[in-house]
Amino acid sequence: MTTISYETNCGQYVMHRDGRPVLRPLDEVGLAVGGDGEGGLILYKHGDPELVNKWLVNAKEKFSSMGALGETMAADLRFVQGKFDLRDLNEAVGGNANALSRLAGDLNTIDVEAVVIERAGSELG
């Protein structure tokens, strides 16, 4: 079984897989989160904020093209970026919903305008 965790080195986050570094050091970590339909949160992606945000923009666009249900799913997706407590971050990555809530907060308090969907061929801002 693969274990993903973060460690800090000189104030930066380094993602590890089975104890080995697998990602360049990051000043901050990005999280793509969404609602689980029961008032909780699900962590979909984590890591390099730029890559996580790019994944989120693509996911929102795909969901939005699926009609009303897809639009609801897209509206539930949020991007959160920051310098997180290492213990909470590792617990959230490990599936601890309480730790994820501490990192991401209530979906209603996350800035919905932080993620902008751009059509293919346009520049991301």
Secondary structure, 3 states (H helix, E strand, C coil): CCCEEEEEECCEEEEEECCEECCCCECCEEEEEEECCCCCEEEEEEECHHHHHHHHHHHHHHHHCCCHHHHHHHHHCEEEEECCCHHHHHHHHCCCHHHHHHHHCCHHHCCHHHCCCCCCCCCCC
